[in-house]
């Protein structure tokens, strides 16, 4: 394995790595009382951020927030991010957290966002007044060498959302084990009810995460403590029997997805579940507001995806999401920090939590969101994704690049490869990045 390597060189390398484009930044407003904010499109989040921006302007006369969004995190929004980093066209940028980082921090093993973080593109936020009010373990998802580089807005929770009316009709109760889970799927199928809903179109096989992540958490994680660290240090391998079990169970679950799930747009998932197209929705809590919008009368419940036959191992999965970073080349840094402090204040932050379905990263607060009601005692509780899914290299060995990793999972389900063959393909590729 390579030793840790200090990242140096021009940031432009990281920029062009993602898209190969040269970006020209638009002209900026000259006033210092301006906040240029960019995020990707998540409809509930966009709507509430627009409201928060209006309230910020009202509370701070003379300040203006320019808010821009675009869809497709790996496409249009990735280009928007590069424009911001290279040309200073944004002051606050929405990112995903930088953790987990691989243990060998060379350019081939880091995503563009991670490269920006370790190259001091983001402003350290240690000492900001809101830091003390936020959960340090959540903020640690955007920490590097003791510095906090982002305000992690919260954690979404992956799991199984179920239609209580359908469960009652067939005398079903939430399962505690994987075997019980599969038995419920068989009962529903026997009554011509689709057990699980998921949709891959417009997002790709990445949305198999709602099956793969919890299975890795509940079957493989207990053996190694931290899968990311164990893989990078060689403590475990992709050929570990536990990971092969994960893929075997993944195939079993996928048999009970709705027909043509690869051709169903992910945007249709909440509405389809809300209107009774399936008994259970495999999803993250970010879609709960959209479920209720599609059917305000739905009576739904939640349980962690039961990937293990040991009930104690089956816990909710916490996925840190939208993280606000302030760019070092921001021409309006003071205004940007002022906006972050406003967002983090109790009443404003509660608006964001209640509107988006996210579980809070603020230590104290009162929330009445559909997420808090649906998740019940699981609200804000679970296992962090940072310990479960390893930091895949942004480039290099083909099968362990993020996009190709997920494509191979789908091809396994389609019968092109066996779980054992896929595990060996991952390991062969992993061996190459560790040389």
C-alpha positions as CSV (number, residue, x, y, z in Angstrom):
1,X,0.0,0.0,0.0
2,X,1.1,3.5,-0.7
3,X,2.0,5.7,2.2
4,X,0.1,8.9,2.8
5,X,0.9,11.4,0.1
6,X,0.6,15.2,0.6
7,X,-1.7,16.7,-2.0
8,X,0.0,19.6,-3.9
9,X,-0.4,21.2,-7.3
10,X,-2.9,23.3,-9.1
11,X,-6.5,23.0,-8.2
12,X,-7.4,23.1,-11.9
13,X,-6.3,19.4,-12.0
14,X,-9.2,18.6,-9.6
15,X,-11.6,20.7,-11.6
16,X,-10.9,19.2,-15.0
17,X,-10.8,15.7,-13.6
18,X,-14.6,15.6,-13.1
19,X,-15.7,16.9,-16.5
20,X,-12.7,17.9,-18.6
21,X,-14.3,21.4,-19.1
22,X,-12.8,24.8,-18.9
23,X,-15.1,27.1,-16.9
24,X,-15.5,30.8,-17.3
25,X,-17.1,32.4,-14.3
26,X,-19.9,35.1,-14.7
27,X,-19.4,38.6,-13.4
28,X,-20.3,39.1,-9.7
29,X,-22.2,41.9,-8.0
30,X,-19.9,44.5,-6.5
31,X,-21.7,45.0,-3.1
32,X,-20.2,43.2,-0.1
33,X,-23.7,42.5,1.2
34,X,-24.3,39.8,-1.3
35,X,-24.5,36.0,-0.7
36,X,-24.2,33.8,-3.8
37,X,-25.5,30.4,-2.9
38,X,-25.7,27.2,-5.0
39,X,-27.1,23.8,-4.3
40,X,-28.4,20.9,-6.3
41,X,-32.2,20.3,-6.8
42,X,-34.0,18.6,-4.0
43,X,-37.5,20.1,-4.3
44,X,-38.4,20.4,-0.6
45,X,-35.0,21.7,0.3
46,X,-35.0,24.2,-2.5
47,X,-38.4,25.5,-1.5
48,X,-37.5,26.1,2.1
49,X,-34.1,27.6,1.3
50,X,-35.9,30.2,-0.9
51,X,-38.1,31.0,2.1
52,X,-35.1,31.2,4.4
53,X,-33.3,33.5,2.0
54,X,-36.2,35.9,2.0
55,X,-36.3,35.9,5.8
56,X,-32.5,36.5,5.9
57,X,-32.9,39.6,3.6
58,X,-35.8,40.8,5.8
59,X,-33.8,40.4,9.0
60,X,-30.7,42.0,7.4
61,X,-31.7,45.1,5.4
62,X,-29.4,45.8,2.5
63,X,-28.3,42.1,2.0
64,X,-29.2,40.1,-1.0
65,X,-29.1,36.3,-1.5
66,X,-28.7,35.1,-5.1
67,X,-29.7,31.4,-5.1
68,X,-29.0,29.1,-8.1
69,X,-29.7,25.4,-8.5
70,X,-29.4,22.8,-11.1
71,X,-30.3,19.1,-11.3
72,X,-28.0,16.1,-11.7
73,X,-25.4,16.1,-8.9
74,X,-22.8,14.4,-11.1
75,X,-23.7,16.4,-14.3
76,X,-25.0,19.9,-14.4
77,X,-24.4,20.6,-10.7
78,X,-20.8,19.3,-10.8
79,X,-20.1,21.8,-13.6
80,X,-21.7,24.6,-11.5
81,X,-19.5,23.6,-8.6
82,X,-16.4,23.8,-10.7
83,X,-17.4,27.3,-12.0
84,X,-17.7,28.4,-8.4
85,X,-14.4,27.0,-7.3
86,X,-12.4,28.1,-10.3
87,X,-13.9,31.6,-10.8
88,X,-15.5,32.7,-7.5
89,X,-19.1,32.6,-8.8
90,X,-20.4,31.4,-5.5
91,X,-19.8,32.2,-1.8
92,X,-21.6,29.2,-0.3
93,X,-21.7,25.9,-2.1
94,X,-23.7,22.8,-1.3
95,X,-21.6,19.7,-1.2
96,X,-21.8,16.2,0.1
97,X,-19.6,15.6,3.2
98,X,-15.9,14.8,2.5
99,X,-15.8,11.7,4.7
100,X,-15.0,8.9,4.5
101,X,-11.6,9.7,3.1
102,X,-9.4,6.9,1.9
103,X,-6.3,6.2,4.0
104,X,-4.0,6.9,1.0
105,X,-4.8,10.5,0.1
106,X,-3.4,10.7,-3.4
107,X,-5.2,12.4,-6.3
108,X,-6.5,9.1,-7.8
109,X,-8.2,8.1,-4.6
110,X,-10.0,11.4,-3.9
111,X,-13.2,12.8,-5.4
112,X,-13.2,16.4,-6.7
113,X,-14.9,17.6,-3.5
114,X,-12.3,15.8,-1.3
115,X,-9.5,17.3,-3.4
116,X,-10.9,20.7,-2.9
117,X,-11.1,20.1,0.9
118,X,-7.5,18.9,1.3
119,X,-6.2,21.7,-0.9
120,X,-7.8,24.4,1.3
121,X,-10.4,25.5,-1.2
122,X,-12.9,25.7,1.6
123,X,-12.9,28.1,4.6
124,X,-12.4,26.4,8.0
125,X,-15.4,27.1,10.2
126,X,-13.9,26.3,13.6
127,X,-14.8,29.0,16.0
128,X,-18.0,30.0,14.3
129,X,-20.8,30.7,16.9
130,X,-23.1,27.9,15.8
131,X,-20.5,25.1,16.0
132,X,-21.1,24.5,19.7
133,X,-24.8,23.9,19.0
134,X,-24.3,21.2,16.5
135,X,-23.6,17.5,16.9
136,X,-19.8,17.0,16.7
137,X,-20.2,13.4,15.3
138,X,-22.3,14.7,12.4
139,X,-20.0,17.7,11.7
140,X,-17.1,15.2,11.7
141,X,-18.3,14.0,8.4
142,X,-16.9,17.2,6.9
143,X,-13.8,17.4,9.1
144,X,-10.1,17.1,7.9
145,X,-7.1,17.4,10.2
146,X,-9.1,19.0,13.0
147,X,-10.8,21.6,10.8
148,X,-14.5,21.7,10.2
149,X,-15.1,22.7,6.5
150,X,-18.8,22.6,6.3
151,X,-22.2,22.9,8.1
152,X,-23.7,19.4,7.7
153,X,-27.4,20.3,7.5
154,X,-28.4,16.9,8.9
155,X,-28.7,13.2,8.2
156,X,-31.3,11.5,6.1
157,X,-32.3,8.0,7.2
158,X,-32.5,5.1,4.8
159,X,-34.8,2.2,5.6
160,X,-38.2,0.8,4.8
161,X,-41.4,2.9,4.7
162,X,-44.5,0.8,4.8
163,X,-48.2,1.3,4.1
164,X,-49.9,0.4,7.3
165,X,-53.3,-0.2,5.6
166,X,-51.8,-2.9,3.3
167,X,-49.9,-4.5,6.2
168,X,-53.2,-4.6,8.2
169,X,-55.1,-6.1,5.3
170,X,-52.8,-9.1,5.2
171,X,-52.2,-9.3,8.9
172,X,-48.5,-8.4,8.7
173,X,-46.3,-6.8,11.3
174,X,-42.9,-5.1,10.8
175,X,-40.2,-7.7,10.5
176,X,-37.2,-8.0,12.9
177,X,-35.0,-10.3,10.8
178,X,-34.1,-10.9,7.2
179,X,-35.9,-14.2,7.1
180,X,-39.1,-12.5,8.4
181,X,-38.6,-9.8,5.8
182,X,-38.5,-12.3,2.9
183,X,-41.5,-14.1,4.3
184,X,-43.6,-10.9,4.2
185,X,-42.4,-10.3,0.6
186,X,-43.6,-13.8,-0.3
187,X,-47.0,-13.3,1.3
188,X,-47.6,-10.0,-0.5
189,X,-46.5,-11.5,-3.8
190,X,-48.9,-14.4,-3.4
191,X,-51.7,-11.8,-3.2
192,X,-50.3,-10.0,-6.3
193,X,-49.1,-7.0,-4.2
194,X,-45.7,-5.6,-5.2
195,X,-43.6,-5.8,-2.0
196,X,-40.9,-3.2,-2.6
197,X,-40.7,0.0,-4.7
198,X,-37.5,1.5,-6.0
199,X,-36.7,3.4,-9.2
200,X,-33.4,3.6,-11.0
201,X,-34.1,5.6,-14.1
202,X,-32.5,9.1,-14.2
203,X,-30.2,8.1,-11.2
204,X,-28.9,4.7,-12.3
205,X,-28.0,1.7,-10.2
206,X,-26.8,4.1,-7.4
207,X,-30.3,3.7,-6.0
208,X,-29.6,0.1,-5.2
209,X,-28.0,1.7,-2.1
210,X,-31.3,1.3,-0.2
211,X,-30.6,-2.5,-0.3
212,X,-26.8,-2.6,-0.4
213,X,-26.0,-0.1,2.3
214,X,-28.1,-1.7,5.1
215,X,-27.0,-5.2,4.2
216,X,-23.3,-4.1,4.4
217,X,-24.1,-2.4,7.7
218,X,-25.8,-5.4,9.3
219,X,-23.9,-8.4,7.8
220,X,-20.4,-7.1,7.1
221,X,-19.8,-4.1,9.5
222,X,-20.1,-6.2,12.7
223,X,-17.1,-8.3,11.7
224,X,-14.7,-5.4,11.0
225,X,-15.9,-2.3,12.9
226,X,-15.4,0.1,10.0
227,X,-15.5,-1.2,6.4
228,X,-13.8,1.8,4.9
229,X,-10.8,1.5,7.2
230,X,-10.7,-2.3,7.0
231,X,-10.6,-2.3,3.2
232,X,-7.9,0.4,2.9
233,X,-5.7,-1.2,5.5
234,X,-6.2,-4.7,4.2
235,X,-7.9,-6.0,7.3
236,X,-10.7,-7.2,5.1
237,X,-11.2,-7.9,1.4
238,X,-14.1,-7.6,-1.1
239,X,-14.0,-11.4,-1.2
240,X,-14.9,-11.7,2.4
241,X,-17.7,-14.3,2.8
242,X,-19.7,-11.6,4.6
243,X,-19.8,-9.4,1.5
244,X,-20.7,-12.3,-0.7
245,X,-23.6,-12.9,1.7
246,X,-24.6,-9.2,1.3
247,X,-24.8,-9.7,-2.5
248,X,-26.7,-12.9,-2.3
249,X,-29.3,-11.3,-0.1
250,X,-29.4,-8.3,-2.3
251,X,-30.4,-10.5,-5.2
252,X,-33.1,-12.1,-3.1
253,X,-34.6,-8.7,-2.2
254,X,-34.4,-7.4,-5.8
255,X,-36.7,-10.3,-7.0
256,X,-39.5,-8.5,-5.1
257,X,-39.1,-5.1,-6.6
258,X,-41.7,-3.7,-8.9
259,X,-41.5,-4.8,-12.6
260,X,-39.2,-2.8,-14.7
261,X,-37.7,-1.0,-11.7
262,X,-34.7,0.0,-13.8
263,X,-37.0,2.0,-16.1
264,X,-39.0,3.8,-13.4
265,X,-37.8,7.3,-12.8
266,X,-36.6,7.9,-9.2
267,X,-38.9,11.0,-9.1
268,X,-41.9,8.7,-9.3
269,X,-41.0,6.7,-6.3
270,X,-42.9,8.8,-3.6
271,X,-46.0,9.2,-5.6
272,X,-46.2,5.5,-6.6
273,X,-45.8,4.4,-3.0
274,X,-48.3,7.0,-1.8
275,X,-50.9,5.7,-4.3
276,X,-50.6,2.1,-3.3
277,X,-48.3,0.8,-6.1
278,X,-46.3,-1.2,-3.5
279,X,-46.6,-2.1,0.2
280,X,-43.1,-0.8,1.0
281,X,-40.8,1.9,-0.2
282,X,-37.0,1.4,-0.1
283,X,-35.9,5.0,0.2
284,X,-34.4,7.8,2.2
285,X,-36.4,10.1,4.5
286,X,-35.8,13.0,2.0
287,X,-38.8,11.7,0.0
288,X,-41.3,11.7,2.9
289,X,-42.6,15.2,2.3
290,X,-43.2,14.2,-1.4
291,X,-45.1,11.1,-0.3
292,X,-47.4,13.1,1.9
293,X,-47.9,15.7,-0.7
294,X,-49.0,13.0,-3.2
295,X,-51.4,11.4,-0.6
296,X,-52.0,13.5,2.6
297,X,-54.1,10.6,4.0
298,X,-51.5,7.8,3.8
299,X,-50.9,6.0,7.0
300,X,-47.3,5.0,6.9
301,X,-44.7,3.5,9.2
302,X,-41.0,2.8,9.3
303,X,-38.6,0.1,10.2
304,X,-34.9,-0.3,9.6
305,X,-34.1,-2.6,6.7
306,X,-33.6,-6.0,8.4
307,X,-30.5,-7.3,6.6
308,X,-29.4,-9.6,9.5
309,X,-31.1,-12.5,11.3
310,X,-29.9,-10.9,14.5
311,X,-32.5,-8.2,15.3
312,X,-30.0,-6.3,17.5
313,X,-27.8,-5.6,14.4
314,X,-30.7,-4.1,12.3
315,X,-30.5,-0.4,12.8
316,X,-31.5,2.7,10.9
317,X,-28.8,4.1,8.5
318,X,-27.8,7.7,8.8
319,X,-26.7,9.4,5.6
320,X,-25.2,12.9,6.0
321,X,-26.5,15.1,3.2
322,X,-26.4,18.7,2.0
323,X,-23.4,20.4,3.5
324,X,-22.8,24.2,3.2
325,X,-19.1,25.2,2.6
326,X,-17.8,28.7,2.2
327,X,-15.2,29.1,-0.6
328,X,-11.9,30.6,0.3
329,X,-12.0,32.7,-2.8
330,X,-15.4,34.1,-1.9
331,X,-15.6,37.9,-2.5
332,X,-18.4,38.1,0.1
333,X,-17.0,35.9,2.9
334,X,-18.3,37.9,5.8
335,X,-21.8,37.9,4.3
336,X,-21.6,34.2,3.7
337,X,-20.6,33.5,7.3
338,X,-23.5,35.7,8.4
339,X,-25.9,33.6,6.3
340,X,-24.6,30.4,7.8
341,X,-25.1,31.7,11.3
342,X,-28.7,32.7,10.4
343,X,-29.4,29.3,8.9
344,X,-28.1,27.6,12.1
345,X,-30.3,29.6,14.5
346,X,-33.0,27.5,16.2
347,X,-36.2,28.7,14.5
348,X,-34.7,29.0,11.0
349,X,-33.0,25.6,11.2
350,X,-36.2,24.0,12.5
351,X,-37.9,25.3,9.4
352,X,-35.4,23.4,7.2
353,X,-35.7,20.2,9.2
354,X,-39.5,20.3,9.2
355,X,-39.7,20.9,5.5
356,X,-37.1,18.5,4.2
357,X,-37.6,15.3,6.3
358,X,-34.0,15.4,7.4
359,X,-33.0,14.4,10.9
360,X,-31.3,17.3,12.7
361,X,-27.6,17.8,13.4
362,X,-28.4,20.6,15.9
363,X,-28.2,19.2,19.4
364,X,-31.4,20.7,20.7
365,X,-34.6,21.6,19.0
366,X,-38.3,20.8,18.6
367,X,-39.5,19.4,15.3
368,X,-42.9,18.4,13.9
369,X,-41.9,17.1,10.5
370,X,-43.4,14.2,8.7
371,X,-40.0,12.5,9.1
372,X,-40.1,12.9,12.9
373,X,-43.6,11.4,13.1
374,X,-42.9,8.6,10.7
375,X,-39.5,7.5,12.1
376,X,-40.7,7.7,15.6
377,X,-38.1,6.5,18.1
378,X,-35.6,6.1,15.3
379,X,-35.6,9.8,14.4
380,X,-32.0,10.9,14.4
381,X,-30.7,7.5,15.6
382,X,-28.7,4.9,13.7
383,X,-25.4,4.0,12.2
384,X,-23.4,6.5,10.1
385,X,-22.8,5.7,6.4
386,X,-19.2,6.8,6.9
387,X,-18.4,3.5,8.6
388,X,-20.2,1.4,6.0
389,X,-19.5,2.3,2.5
390,X,-15.8,2.8,1.6
391,X,-14.3,5.8,-0.1
392,X,-14.1,4.7,-3.7
393,X,-11.4,6.3,-5.9
394,X,-12.5,9.0,-8.3
395,X,-10.4,7.5,-11.0
396,X,-8.1,4.5,-11.6
397,X,-9.2,0.9,-11.5
398,X,-12.5,0.6,-13.4
399,X,-14.7,-1.6,-11.3
400,X,-14.1,0.4,-8.0
401,X,-14.9,3.8,-9.5
402,X,-18.2,4.9,-8.0
403,X,-20.3,4.7,-11.2
404,X,-19.0,1.3,-12.3
405,X,-19.2,-0.2,-8.8
406,X,-22.9,0.2,-8.8
407,X,-23.3,-0.9,-12.4
408,X,-21.6,-4.2,-11.5
409,X,-24.2,-4.7,-8.8
410,X,-27.0,-4.4,-11.3
411,X,-25.3,-6.7,-13.7
412,X,-25.0,-9.3,-11.0
413,X,-28.7,-9.2,-10.4
414,X,-29.3,-9.5,-14.1
415,X,-27.3,-12.8,-14.1
416,X,-24.2,-11.6,-16.0
417,X,-22.0,-12.4,-13.0
418,X,-22.3,-14.4,-9.8
419,X,-21.7,-12.7,-6.4
420,X,-18.4,-14.6,-6.1
421,X,-17.3,-13.3,-9.5
422,X,-18.2,-9.7,-8.6
423,X,-16.4,-9.9,-5.3
424,X,-13.3,-11.1,-7.1
425,X,-13.6,-8.3,-9.7
426,X,-13.8,-5.7,-7.0
427,X,-10.8,-7.2,-5.2
428,X,-8.7,-7.3,-8.3
429,X,-9.4,-3.6,-9.0
430,X,-8.8,-2.7,-5.4
431,X,-5.4,-4.4,-5.5
432,X,-4.5,-2.1,-8.4
433,X,-5.2,1.1,-6.5
434,X,-3.3,0.0,-3.4
435,X,0.0,-0.6,-5.4
